[in-house]
Amino acid sequence: MSSKFYDGQLGFLALVNAVVIVASLFLVGPKFVGLYSMQSMATQVSELGLLALGVMLAMAAGRGGIDLSGIALANLSGVIAFNLAPQFATATDAPMLYCWVFAAISIVVGILGGAINGTLVGYAGLTPIIATLGTQMLFTGVAVGLTGGSALRLGYIPPLDDFANLPVMGVPISFALFLGIAFALAIVLRYTKYGMRLFLLGSNDVAARYAGIPVRRMYFITYTIAGMLASVAGIIIAARTSSVKWDYGTSYVMVAILIAVMAGVRPEGGYGRVICVVISACALQLMSSLFNFMHLSNFFRDCAWGLLLLLFLAASKVDLSMYLRFRTPVRPGRA
Amino acid sequence: MTDTTFGTASRDRENRFTQAIEWLARNPIAFPVLLICLVCLVVGAINPSFWQVANLFDILRASVVRGLFALGVLTVLAAGGLEVSFASIAALVMYSVTKFVVNYAPDLGILPILVMGAAGGTLCGMLNGMLVNWLKAPALIVTIGTQYAFRGIVLTFIGTSLFMNIPVSMDAFGQVNLMTITNSSEFEVKLPAYVLILVVAACVTWVILNRTLIGRAIYAVGGKPEIAERLGFRVPRVQLFVFSFAGMLAGIAGILHVSANRLANPFDLAGSELAVIAAVVLGGARITGGAGTVGGTMLGVLLITLVNNVLVLVGIPSTWQTAILGGFILFAGLFFTLTEKK
């Protein structure tokens, strides 16, 4: 393997995955790695993974970057699409058209929501924390207001349901979409001017400005992409649960950050790899499913996630590379 | 001639406008004051039943727990960090202390219980402070981690069921009133004595921030940590102090919450984080640290509670509260960022 692709973090994350799978074989038995359970994990990991990619982009852009509004925007885009889509197509007469309209509206909402974040951070100069905290409340609030606080049932719409639940050659479509998006993002970050500028910007925003990088536009684009990713997650959530509601996945804000930190994304900015985020999301989903199989409570899971986040923050401070060559020195500009 | 006069007039107006903006930038406390007046006038004009002492009592009572949280967040924010684990600390402390007292010392007075709450909160806060120092990661991310850990610990290991047989002393403490009045619909409205705890806490925080060396150190560390370090301030110690202080206030708030509601529910308080942070930000504290006043924060808390309590009076359904709060945060954030640049 060329050293450009492989680094310690990647190996470490693969190891975590392997350890969880082996542990689950002992604790749960072979049904854990059965096709059905793997497929259901794959659909769930897509939602989390997309949100975590958004967090990664925001963190990589630096200046205390973080996107706290991801899941709120995902839910809002589902809610708005639910309300607007019947204007263009009815689910019973033209289910396929309905689904495309639903998806299109969601993504437009995601891009708009992301653009609000991007404008606030990039052009108005708000701290990302305060901007995305405010929009998180705004998006959640609008979703609560529109739904009156209750879940809206989509009902059984075959194409939408298939999108989340029907595997094509063993792979759920939503999971394939997630991998496709991740791959595209990885290519963009590694081989385009945007990608190079993003990591430079995250490493040192003052230097980036003097180097002629359009800093404001960079923030704008980055948060807009994060918003779009969130809306795709929103579509998957709507498809998987056949409903939209404002408070789906309240812990996802934290879980998305956990995935990013586990993947070695530096909260200070300037470093992050898409493939690590994908593998880290898989590891988290495996653990989460393992807890489910073992009938551990959600509360225990929340507790474990909190401790895990602290553990990985600690792990990123300890330099083991001298002993194990686990982590290669951090270099900016790696996607 | 006409043209020139017109030109001067508009320039005058522009000057006055810039002056007003500059004045507001120097006195961020005016921001929540203006918003509070605006909300009161609008709500009062639409629904005159707003103008009652009973409403004021309600707002004060509802501000206590949020106010204590906000003072903690302010202190941490002034030192340059953002803390979001306070509600989990309060839930952990209130539930474990109440459960402990009910089971092992049901006759304990309110003072030892408050001390236990404060001590428990301080311990949790110290843990936060040590982790922030040690992990060298943004305080927000560290406290998101501890937020879930604390919450998970109380729900996994201590209990999930609410109980109403809280200790007698706590129950009695929640029922002590400073004043009782009868409102227009013949309903007795009380001003509970525990409001005083918020007043005391606000005064103590003010003294710490404005009249002590540690207060100077907090603002210095929040403003420019590298320079503060060179000036001889011990940054880790300051961090440890602010997180412990915030934890202590959260612990006390938890105990008050149980006394006021006469039941201990480990699921309570979760989800109140954003409103508290909103209050502190509306009060003029900068999210990047080094600024923020106790007065502004208290006004921010009043504003948030006001919005939460009175929107129903003007026919805005409570489901839109979160959206309005979000709008307020963005408005405040925009306002303070834009005035800072000038």
Interface residues (C-beta under 8 A of the other chain):
Chain A: G64 I66 L120 A124 G125 L126 T127 I129 I130 A131 L133 G134 T135 Q136 M137 L138 F139 T140 G141 V142 V144 G145 G148 G149 T250 S251 V253 M254 I257 L258 V261 P267 E268 S297 F299 F300 R301 D302 C303 A304 W305 G306 L307 L309 L310 L313 A314 S316 K317
Chain B: L82 L131 W134 L135 K136 A137 P138 L140 I141 V142 I144 G145 T146 Q147 Y148 A149 F150 R151 G152 I153 L155 T156 T160 G271 L274 I277 A278 V281 I287 T288 P317 T319 W320 Q321 T322 A323 I324 L325 G326 G327 I329 L330 G333 L334 T337 L338 K341
